[in-house]
Amino acid sequence: MPPGPLARRCKAAPGNQALMVRADPGRFFVPPYVGPSGWIGIHLDRNPDWTEIGELMKDSYRLVAPKRLLSSME
């Protein structure tokens, strides 16, 4: 079976998932399994903005990381 598209999944802030998918469905998607919990999929094989990807990853970490680890980021 061939590999699927190159993508990354990350947690989105409440309400952002629908906004992002609606704004750019070619770049963002609702991933299976974790999508109903507010996660967003990002296609990486379509010339992504790596600065934006980095910010989305940081935001995602802040949403899921334990509080004691978040304090070490600041």
PDB file of N, CA, C and O in Angstrom:
ATOM      1  N   MET A   1       0.849  -1.177   0.000  1.00  0.00           N
ATOM      2  CA  MET A   1       0.000   0.000   0.000  1.00  0.00           C
ATOM      3  C   MET A   1       0.896   1.242   0.000  1.00  0.00           C
ATOM      4  O   MET A   1       1.821   1.317   0.809  1.00  0.00           O
ATOM      5  N   PRO A   2       0.653   2.213  -0.876  1.00  0.00           N
ATOM      6  CA  PRO A   2       1.478   3.428  -0.922  1.00  0.00           C
ATOM      7  C   PRO A   2       1.231   4.286   0.309  1.00  0.00           C
ATOM      8  O   PRO A   2       0.145   4.262   0.888  1.00  0.00           O
ATOM      9  N   PRO A   3       2.256   5.050   0.707  1.00  0.00           N
ATOM     10  CA  PRO A   3       2.080   5.930   1.870  1.00  0.00           C
ATOM     11  C   PRO A   3       1.059   7.019   1.578  1.00  0.00           C
ATOM     12  O   PRO A   3       0.841   7.387   0.423  1.00  0.00           O
ATOM     13  N   GLY A   4       0.435   7.533   2.637  1.00  0.00           N
ATOM     14  CA  GLY A   4      -0.528   8.616   2.489  1.00  0.00           C
ATOM     15  C   GLY A   4       0.185   9.942   2.310  1.00  0.00           C
ATOM     16  O   GLY A   4       1.414   9.997   2.281  1.00  0.00           O
ATOM     17  N   PRO A   5      -0.585  11.000   2.191  1.00  0.00           N
ATOM     18  CA  PRO A   5       0.020  12.319   2.033  1.00  0.00           C
ATOM     19  C   PRO A   5       0.813  12.714   3.276  1.00  0.00           C
ATOM     20  O   PRO A   5       0.483  12.314   4.392  1.00  0.00           O
ATOM     21  N   LEU A   6       1.843  13.491   3.067  1.00  0.00           N
ATOM     22  CA  LEU A   6       2.665  13.967   4.169  1.00  0.00           C
ATOM     23  C   LEU A   6       1.894  15.044   4.913  1.00  0.00           C
ATOM     24  O   LEU A   6       1.549  16.076   4.338  1.00  0.00           O
ATOM     25  N   ALA A   7       1.626  14.806   6.185  1.00  0.00           N
ATOM     26  CA  ALA A   7       0.826  15.745   6.970  1.00  0.00           C
ATOM     27  C   ALA A   7       1.256  15.694   8.430  1.00  0.00           C
ATOM     28  O   ALA A   7       1.924  14.756   8.867  1.00  0.00           O
ATOM     29  N   ARG A   8       0.868  16.703   9.160  1.00  0.00           N
ATOM     30  CA  ARG A   8       1.125  16.793  10.599  1.00  0.00           C
ATOM     31  C   ARG A   8      -0.192  17.113  11.275  1.00  0.00           C
ATOM     32  O   ARG A   8      -1.032  17.822  10.721  1.00  0.00           O
ATOM     33  N   ARG A   9      -0.364  16.592  12.467  1.00  0.00           N
ATOM     34  CA  ARG A   9      -1.576  16.870  13.232  1.00  0.00           C
ATOM     35  C   ARG A   9      -1.197  17.640  14.486  1.00  0.00           C
ATOM     36  O   ARG A   9      -0.157  17.388  15.093  1.00  0.00           O
ATOM     37  N   CYS A  10      -2.048  18.577  14.866  1.00  0.00           N
ATOM     38  CA  CYS A  10      -1.803  19.340  16.082  1.00  0.00           C
ATOM     39  C   CYS A  10      -3.130  19.782  16.676  1.00  0.00           C
ATOM     40  O   CYS A  10      -4.141  19.873  15.981  1.00  0.00           O
ATOM     41  N   LYS A  11      -3.108  20.052  17.965  1.00  0.00           N
ATOM     42  CA  LYS A  11      -4.300  20.516  18.663  1.00  0.00           C
ATOM     43  C   LYS A  11      -4.553  21.968  18.282  1.00  0.00           C
ATOM     44  O   LYS A  11      -3.630  22.781  18.236  1.00  0.00           O
ATOM     45  N   ALA A  12      -5.801  22.279  18.014  1.00  0.00           N
ATOM     46  CA  ALA A  12      -6.185  23.657  17.679  1.00  0.00           C
ATOM     47  C   ALA A  12      -6.975  24.242  18.851  1.00  0.00           C
ATOM     48  O   ALA A  12      -7.657  23.515  19.574  1.00  0.00           O
ATOM     49  N   ALA A  13      -6.879  25.526  19.027  1.00  0.00           N
ATOM     50  CA  ALA A  13      -7.657  26.206  20.061  1.00  0.00           C
ATOM     51  C   ALA A  13      -9.141  26.030  19.761  1.00  0.00           C
ATOM     52  O   ALA A  13      -9.520  25.887  18.599  1.00  0.00           O
ATOM     53  N   PRO A  14      -9.984  26.040  20.787  1.00  0.00           N
ATOM     54  CA  PRO A  14     -11.425  25.866  20.559  1.00  0.00           C
ATOM     55  C   PRO A  14     -11.951  26.820  19.482  1.00  0.00           C
ATOM     56  O   PRO A  14     -11.706  28.026  19.530  1.00  0.00           O
ATOM     57  N   GLY A  15     -12.673  26.262  18.520  1.00  0.00           N
ATOM     58  CA  GLY A  15     -13.256  27.050  17.439  1.00  0.00           C
ATOM     59  C   GLY A  15     -12.352  27.252  16.242  1.00  0.00           C
ATOM     60  O   GLY A  15     -12.839  27.576  15.159  1.00  0.00           O
ATOM     61  N   ASN A  16     -11.047  27.069  16.401  1.00  0.00           N
ATOM     62  CA  ASN A  16     -10.112  27.326  15.297  1.00  0.00           C
ATOM     63  C   ASN A  16     -10.121  26.252  14.227  1.00  0.00           C
ATOM     64  O   ASN A  16      -9.861  26.539  13.059  1.00  0.00           O
ATOM     65  N   GLN A  17     -10.416  25.023  14.610  1.00  0.00           N
ATOM     66  CA  GLN A  17     -10.397  23.934  13.641  1.00  0.00           C
ATOM     67  C   GLN A  17     -11.326  24.242  12.462  1.00  0.00           C
ATOM     68  O   GLN A  17     -10.902  24.193  11.307  1.00  0.00           O
ATOM     69  N   ALA A  18     -12.563  24.551  12.746  1.00  0.00           N
ATOM     70  CA  ALA A  18     -13.531  24.819  11.674  1.00  0.00           C
ATOM     71  C   ALA A  18     -13.129  26.040  10.855  1.00  0.00           C
ATOM     72  O   ALA A  18     -13.275  26.044   9.632  1.00  0.00           O
ATOM     73  N   LEU A  19     -12.628  27.065  11.517  1.00  0.00           N
ATOM     74  CA  LEU A  19     -12.206  28.279  10.803  1.00  0.00           C
ATOM     75  C   LEU A  19     -11.062  27.983   9.836  1.00  0.00           C
ATOM     76  O   LEU A  19     -11.069  28.443   8.694  1.00  0.00           O
ATOM     77  N   MET A  20     -10.086  27.215  10.300  1.00  0.00           N
ATOM     78  CA  MET A  20      -8.915  26.926   9.472  1.00  0.00           C
ATOM     79  C   MET A  20      -9.289  26.064   8.270  1.00  0.00           C
ATOM     80  O   MET A  20      -8.851  26.333   7.151  1.00  0.00           O
ATOM     81  N   VAL A  21     -10.095  25.030   8.495  1.00  0.00           N
ATOM     82  CA  VAL A  21     -10.491  24.145   7.388  1.00  0.00           C
ATOM     83  C   VAL A  21     -11.345  24.910   6.386  1.00  0.00           C
ATOM     84  O   VAL A  21     -11.181  24.741   5.177  1.00  0.00           O
ATOM     85  N   ARG A  22     -12.241  25.736   6.870  1.00  0.00           N
ATOM     86  CA  ARG A  22     -13.106  26.520   5.970  1.00  0.00           C
ATOM     87  C   ARG A  22     -12.287  27.551   5.187  1.00  0.00           C
ATOM     88  O   ARG A  22     -12.559  27.795   4.011  1.00  0.00           O
ATOM     89  N   ALA A  23     -11.288  28.154   5.834  1.00  0.00           N
ATOM     90  CA  ALA A  23     -10.481  29.184   5.178  1.00  0.00           C
ATOM     91  C   ALA A  23      -9.552  28.608   4.108  1.00  0.00           C
ATOM     92  O   ALA A  23      -9.324  29.247   3.081  1.00  0.00           O
ATOM     93  N   ASP A  24      -9.014  27.407   4.340  1.00  0.00           N
ATOM     94  CA  ASP A  24      -8.065  26.835   3.384  1.00  0.00           C
ATOM     95  C   ASP A  24      -8.114  25.306   3.424  1.00  0.00           C
ATOM     96  O   ASP A  24      -7.222  24.671   3.987  1.00  0.00           O
ATOM     97  N   PRO A  25      -9.156  24.712   2.824  1.00  0.00           N
ATOM     98  CA  PRO A  25      -9.299  23.254   2.867  1.00  0.00           C
ATOM     99  C   PRO A  25      -8.219  22.496   2.094  1.00  0.00           C
ATOM    100  O   PRO A  25      -8.067  21.288   2.277  1.00  0.00           O
ATOM    101  N   GLY A  26      -7.481  23.176   1.249  1.00  0.00           N
ATOM    102  CA  GLY A  26      -6.370  22.526   0.564  1.00  0.00           C
ATOM    103  C   GLY A  26      -5.156  22.362   1.456  1.00  0.00           C
ATOM    104  O   GLY A  26      -4.280  21.544   1.177  1.00  0.00           O
ATOM    105  N   ARG A  27      -5.102  23.126   2.513  1.00  0.00           N
ATOM    106  CA  ARG A  27      -3.963  23.088   3.426  1.00  0.00           C
ATOM    107  C   ARG A  27      -4.307  22.424   4.752  1.00  0.00           C
ATOM    108  O   ARG A  27      -3.470  21.732   5.333  1.00  0.00           O
ATOM    109  N   PHE A  28      -5.530  22.625   5.237  1.00  0.00           N
ATOM    110  CA  PHE A  28      -5.938  22.095   6.536  1.00  0.00           C
ATOM    111  C   PHE A  28      -7.067  21.088   6.370  1.00  0.00           C
ATOM    112  O   PHE A  28      -7.872  21.202   5.445  1.00  0.00           O
ATOM    113  N   PHE A  29      -7.132  20.097   7.263  1.00  0.00           N
ATOM    114  CA  PHE A  29      -8.197  19.098   7.235  1.00  0.00           C
ATOM    115  C   PHE A  29      -8.478  18.608   8.647  1.00  0.00           C
ATOM    116  O   PHE A  29      -7.672  18.785   9.561  1.00  0.00           O
ATOM    117  N   VAL A  30      -9.639  17.990   8.801  1.00  0.00           N
ATOM    118  CA  VAL A  30     -10.006  17.384  10.082  1.00  0.00           C
ATOM    119  C   VAL A  30      -9.507  15.940  10.037  1.00  0.00           C
ATOM    120  O   VAL A  30     -10.019  15.141   9.253  1.00  0.00           O
ATOM    121  N   PRO A  31      -8.525  15.592  10.859  1.00  0.00           N
ATOM    122  CA  PRO A  31      -7.957  14.253  10.801  1.00  0.00           C
ATOM    123  C   PRO A  31      -8.870  13.200  11.441  1.00  0.00           C
ATOM    124  O   PRO A  31      -9.651  13.508  12.342  1.00  0.00           O
ATOM    125  N   PRO A  32      -8.761  11.958  10.966  1.00  0.00           N
ATOM    126  CA  PRO A  32      -9.550  10.897  11.578  1.00  0.00           C
ATOM    127  C   PRO A  32      -9.104  10.663  13.026  1.00  0.00           C
ATOM    128  O   PRO A  32      -7.968  10.964  13.391  1.00  0.00           O
ATOM    129  N   TYR A  33      -9.988  10.139  13.820  1.00  0.00           N
ATOM    130  CA  TYR A  33      -9.777   9.771  15.222  1.00  0.00           C
ATOM    131  C   TYR A  33      -9.657  10.972  16.150  1.00  0.00           C
ATOM    132  O   TYR A  33     -10.425  11.070  17.107  1.00  0.00           O
ATOM    133  N   VAL A  34      -8.725  11.887  15.907  1.00  0.00           N
ATOM    134  CA  VAL A  34      -8.507  13.009  16.830  1.00  0.00           C
ATOM    135  C   VAL A  34      -9.231  14.282  16.397  1.00  0.00           C
ATOM    136  O   VAL A  34      -9.326  15.231  17.175  1.00  0.00           O
ATOM    137  N   GLY A  35      -9.737  14.314  15.182  1.00  0.00           N
ATOM    138  CA  GLY A  35     -10.455  15.488  14.685  1.00  0.00           C
ATOM    139  C   GLY A  35     -11.632  15.903  15.551  1.00  0.00           C
ATOM    140  O   GLY A  35     -11.798  17.094  15.814  1.00  0.00           O
ATOM    141  N   PRO A  36     -12.466  14.951  16.010  1.00  0.00           N
ATOM    142  CA  PRO A  36     -13.588  15.343  16.858  1.00  0.00           C
ATOM    143  C   PRO A  36     -13.167  15.990  18.185  1.00  0.00           C
ATOM    144  O   PRO A  36     -13.979  16.642  18.843  1.00  0.00           O
ATOM    145  N   SER A  37     -11.918  15.812  18.569  1.00  0.00           N
ATOM    146  CA  SER A  37     -11.413  16.425  19.803  1.00  0.00           C
ATOM    147  C   SER A  37     -10.769  17.781  19.543  1.00  0.00           C
ATOM    148  O   SER A  37     -10.147  18.351  20.439  1.00  0.00           O
ATOM    149  N   GLY A  38     -10.910  18.301  18.328  1.00  0.00           N
ATOM    150  CA  GLY A  38     -10.395  19.632  18.028  1.00  0.00           C
ATOM    151  C   GLY A  38      -9.024  19.673  17.388  1.00  0.00           C
ATOM    152  O   GLY A  38      -8.433  20.746  17.267  1.00  0.00           O
ATOM    153  N   TRP A  39      -8.508  18.533  16.980  1.00  0.00           N
ATOM    154  CA  TRP A  39      -7.201  18.515  16.328  1.00  0.00           C
ATOM    155  C   TRP A  39      -7.364  18.894  14.864  1.00  0.00           C
ATOM    156  O   TRP A  39      -8.423  18.701  14.266  1.00  0.00           O
ATOM    157  N   ILE A  40      -6.290  19.440  14.301  1.00  0.00           N
ATOM    158  CA  ILE A  40      -6.275  19.882  12.912  1.00  0.00           C
ATOM    159  C   ILE A  40      -5.150  19.149  12.179  1.00  0.00           C
ATOM    160  O   ILE A  40      -4.084  18.907  12.744  1.00  0.00           O
ATOM    161  N   GLY A  41      -5.400  18.803  10.924  1.00  0.00           N
ATOM    162  CA  GLY A  41      -4.364  18.231  10.087  1.00  0.00           C
ATOM    163  C   GLY A  41      -3.834  19.303   9.149  1.00  0.00           C
ATOM    164  O   GLY A  41      -4.588  20.139   8.653  1.00  0.00           O
ATOM    165  N   ILE A  42      -2.520  19.268   8.912  1.00  0.00           N
ATOM    166  CA  ILE A  42      -1.867  20.255   8.040  1.00  0.00           C
ATOM    167  C   ILE A  42      -1.097  19.484   6.972  1.00  0.00           C
ATOM    168  O   ILE A  42      -0.206  18.696   7.289  1.00  0.00           O
ATOM    169  N   HIS A  43      -1.442  19.712   5.709  1.00  0.00           N
ATOM    170  CA  HIS A  43      -0.694  19.085   4.620  1.00  0.00           C
ATOM    171  C   HIS A  43       0.688  19.738   4.534  1.00  0.00           C
ATOM    172  O   HIS A  43       0.804  20.960   4.444  1.00  0.00           O
ATOM    173  N   LEU A  44       1.731  18.905   4.563  1.00  0.00           N
ATOM    174  CA  LEU A  44       3.102  19.414   4.480  1.00  0.00           C
ATOM    175  C   LEU A  44       3.697  19.279   3.085  1.00  0.00           C
ATOM    176  O   LEU A  44       4.800  19.763   2.827  1.00  0.00           O
ATOM    177  N   ASP A  45       2.976  18.630   2.196  1.00  0.00           N
ATOM    178  CA  ASP A  45       3.491  18.399   0.850  1.00  0.00           C
ATOM    179  C   ASP A  45       2.952  19.413  -0.159  1.00  0.00           C
ATOM    180  O   ASP A  45       2.972  19.171  -1.366  1.00  0.00           O
ATOM    181  N   ARG A  46       2.470  20.549   0.347  1.00  0.00           N
ATOM    182  CA  ARG A  46       1.888  21.575  -0.528  1.00  0.00           C
ATOM    183  C   ARG A  46       2.510  22.938  -0.265  1.00  0.00           C
ATOM    184  O   ARG A  46       1.810  23.938  -0.109  1.00  0.00           O
ATOM    185  N   ASN A  47       3.838  22.959  -0.219  1.00  0.00           N
ATOM    186  CA  ASN A  47       4.599  24.201  -0.034  1.00  0.00           C
ATOM    187  C   ASN A  47       4.136  24.986   1.201  1.00  0.00           C
ATOM    188  O   ASN A  47       3.658  26.113   1.073  1.00  0.00           O
ATOM    189  N   PRO A  48       4.277  24.395   2.395  1.00  0.00           N
ATOM    190  CA  PRO A  48       3.785  25.052   3.601  1.00  0.00           C
ATOM    191  C   PRO A  48       4.636  26.253   4.012  1.00  0.00           C
ATOM    192  O   PRO A  48       5.797  26.372   3.622  1.00  0.00           O
ATOM    193  N   ASP A  49       4.051  27.113   4.785  1.00  0.00           N
ATOM    194  CA  ASP A  49       4.754  28.226   5.417  1.00  0.00           C
ATOM    195  C   ASP A  49       5.330  27.674   6.719  1.00  0.00           C
ATOM    196  O   ASP A  49       4.604  27.496   7.697  1.00  0.00           O
ATOM    197  N   TRP A  50       6.640  27.403   6.729  1.00  0.00           N
ATOM    198  CA  TRP A  50       7.253  26.731   7.874  1.00  0.00           C
ATOM    199  C   TRP A  50       7.230  27.578   9.143  1.00  0.00           C
ATOM    200  O   TRP A  50       7.216  27.032  10.247  1.00  0.00           O
ATOM    201  N   THR A  51       7.225  28.876   9.006  1.00  0.00           N
ATOM    202  CA  THR A  51       7.104  29.733  10.182  1.00  0.00           C
ATOM    203  C   THR A  51       5.727  29.541  10.810  1.00  0.00           C
ATOM    204  O   THR A  51       5.599  29.427  12.029  1.00  0.00           O
ATOM    205  N   GLU A  52       4.704  29.506   9.967  1.00  0.00           N
ATOM    206  CA  GLU A  52       3.344  29.270  10.476  1.00  0.00           C
ATOM    207  C   GLU A  52       3.235  27.884  11.108  1.00  0.00           C
ATOM    208  O   GLU A  52       2.612  27.734  12.159  1.00  0.00           O
ATOM    209  N   ILE A  53       3.829  26.875  10.483  1.00  0.00           N
ATOM    210  CA  ILE A  53       3.806  25.521  11.032  1.00  0.00           C
ATOM    211  C   ILE A  53       4.442  25.514  12.421  1.00  0.00           C
ATOM    212  O   ILE A  53       3.917  24.891  13.344  1.00  0.00           O
ATOM    213  N   GLY A  54       5.556  26.197  12.567  1.00  0.00           N
ATOM    214  CA  GLY A  54       6.223  26.281  13.870  1.00  0.00           C
ATOM    215  C   GLY A  54       5.328  26.919  14.927  1.00  0.00           C
ATOM    216  O   GLY A  54       5.266  26.442  16.061  1.00  0.00           O
ATOM    217  N   GLU A  55       4.647  27.979  14.565  1.00  0.00           N
ATOM    218  CA  GLU A  55       3.741  28.644  15.510  1.00  0.00           C
ATOM    219  C   GLU A  55       2.565  27.735  15.874  1.00  0.00           C
ATOM    220  O   GLU A  55       2.157  27.681  17.034  1.00  0.00           O
ATOM    221  N   LEU A  56       2.025  27.027  14.892  1.00  0.00           N
ATOM    222  CA  LEU A  56       0.924  26.101  15.169  1.00  0.00           C
ATOM    223  C   LEU A  56       1.379  24.977  16.107  1.00  0.00           C
ATOM    224  O   LEU A  56       0.625  24.559  16.985  1.00  0.00           O
ATOM    225  N   MET A  57       2.601  24.492  15.922  1.00  0.00           N
ATOM    226  CA  MET A  57       3.127  23.441  16.789  1.00  0.00           C
ATOM    227  C   MET A  57       3.321  23.959  18.223  1.00  0.00           C
ATOM    228  O   MET A  57       3.009  23.255  19.184  1.00  0.00           O
ATOM    229  N   LYS A  58       3.828  25.174  18.362  1.00  0.00           N
ATOM    230  CA  LYS A  58       3.989  25.767  19.701  1.00  0.00           C
ATOM    231  C   LYS A  58       2.640  25.942  20.378  1.00  0.00           C
ATOM    232  O   LYS A  58       2.484  25.618  21.555  1.00  0.00           O
ATOM    233  N   ASP A  59       1.666  26.454  19.636  1.00  0.00           N
ATOM    234  CA  ASP A  59       0.325  26.638  20.195  1.00  0.00           C
ATOM    235  C   ASP A  59      -0.275  25.296  20.608  1.00  0.00           C
ATOM    236  O   ASP A  59      -0.906  25.185  21.660  1.00  0.00           O
ATOM    237  N   SER A  60      -0.075  24.292  19.782  1.00  0.00           N
ATOM    238  CA  SER A  60      -0.595  22.968  20.083  1.00  0.00           C
ATOM    239  C   SER A  60       0.024  22.426  21.368  1.00  0.00           C
ATOM    240  O   SER A  60      -0.681  21.883  22.218  1.00  0.00           O
ATOM    241  N   TYR A  61       1.319  22.570  21.508  1.00  0.00           N
ATOM    242  CA  TYR A  61       2.003  22.094  22.712  1.00  0.00           C
ATOM    243  C   TYR A  61       1.449  22.792  23.948  1.00  0.00           C
ATOM    244  O   TYR A  61       1.232  22.160  24.982  1.00  0.00           O
ATOM    245  N   ARG A  62       1.227  24.076  23.839  1.00  0.00           N
ATOM    246  CA  ARG A  62       0.679  24.822  24.973  1.00  0.00           C
ATOM    247  C   ARG A  62      -0.712  24.325  25.369  1.00  0.00           C
ATOM    248  O   ARG A  62      -1.092  24.415  26.537  1.00  0.00           O
ATOM    249  N   LEU A  63      -1.463  23.810  24.418  1.00  0.00           N
ATOM    250  CA  LEU A  63      -2.809  23.313  24.698  1.00  0.00           C
ATOM    251  C   LEU A  63      -2.816  21.934  25.348  1.00  0.00           C
ATOM    252  O   LEU A  63      -3.778  21.585  26.032  1.00  0.00           O
ATOM    253  N   VAL A  64      -1.766  21.146  25.150  1.00  0.00           N
ATOM    254  CA  VAL A  64      -1.781  19.765  25.643  1.00  0.00           C
ATOM    255  C   VAL A  64      -0.732  19.468  26.713  1.00  0.00           C
ATOM    256  O   VAL A  64      -0.835  18.447  27.393  1.00  0.00           O
ATOM    257  N   ALA A  65       0.258  20.316  26.881  1.00  0.00           N
ATOM    258  CA  ALA A  65       1.347  20.046  27.818  1.00  0.00           C
ATOM    259  C   ALA A  65       0.895  20.214  29.272  1.00  0.00           C
ATOM    260  O   ALA A  65       0.028  21.038  29.564  1.00  0.00           O
ATOM    261  N   PRO A  66       1.478  19.437  30.173  1.00  0.00           N
ATOM    262  CA  PRO A  66       1.205  19.625  31.595  1.00  0.00           C
ATOM    263  C   PRO A  66       1.665  21.019  32.046  1.00  0.00           C
ATOM    264  O   PRO A  66       2.633  21.562  31.515  1.00  0.00           O
ATOM    265  N   LYS A  67       0.974  21.577  33.010  1.00  0.00           N
ATOM    266  CA  LYS A  67       1.273  22.934  33.477  1.00  0.00           C
ATOM    267  C   LYS A  67       2.716  23.107  33.939  1.00  0.00           C
ATOM    268  O   LYS A  67       3.316  24.157  33.709  1.00  0.00           O
ATOM    269  N   ARG A  68       3.278  22.093  34.586  1.00  0.00           N
ATOM    270  CA  ARG A  68       4.655  22.234  35.067  1.00  0.00           C
ATOM    271  C   ARG A  68       5.651  22.368  33.915  1.00  0.00           C
ATOM    272  O   ARG A  68       6.675  23.036  34.060  1.00  0.00           O
ATOM    273  N   LEU A  69       5.361  21.740  32.775  1.00  0.00           N
ATOM    274  CA  LEU A  69       6.247  21.879  31.629  1.00  0.00           C
ATOM    275  C   LEU A  69       6.019  23.217  30.912  1.00  0.00           C
ATOM    276  O   LEU A  69       6.951  23.784  30.343  1.00  0.00           O
ATOM    277  N   LEU A  70       4.798  23.708  30.942  1.00  0.00           N
ATOM    278  CA  LEU A  70       4.517  24.997  30.319  1.00  0.00           C
ATOM    279  C   LEU A  70       5.272  26.116  31.015  1.00  0.00           C
ATOM    280  O   LEU A  70       5.747  27.047  30.364  1.00  0.00           O
ATOM    281  N   SER A  71       5.384  26.032  32.325  1.00  0.00           N
ATOM    282  CA  SER A  71       6.096  27.076  33.061  1.00  0.00           C
ATOM    283  C   SER A  71       7.565  27.125  32.687  1.00  0.00           C
ATOM    284  O   SER A  71       8.195  28.178  32.792  1.00  0.00           O
ATOM    285  N   SER A  72       8.128  25.991  32.245  1.00  0.00           N
ATOM    286  CA  SER A  72       9.542  25.986  31.849  1.00  0.00           C
ATOM    287  C   SER A  72       9.745  26.622  30.473  1.00  0.00           C
ATOM    288  O   SER A  72      10.877  26.942  30.112  1.00  0.00           O
ATOM    289  N   MET A  73       8.673  26.812  29.699  1.00  0.00           N
ATOM    290  CA  MET A  73       8.783  27.447  28.385  1.00  0.00           C
ATOM    291  C   MET A  73       8.917  28.950  28.488  1.00  0.00           C
ATOM    292  O   MET A  73       9.453  29.591  27.584  1.00  0.00           O
ATOM    293  N   GLU A  74       8.444  29.507  29.560  1.00  0.00           N
ATOM    294  CA  GLU A  74       8.366  30.966  29.686  1.00  0.00           C
ATOM    295  C   GLU A  74       9.640  31.546  30.242  1.00  0.00           C
ATOM    296  O   GLU A  74       9.743  32.761  30.411  1.00  0.00           O
TER     297      GLU A  74
END
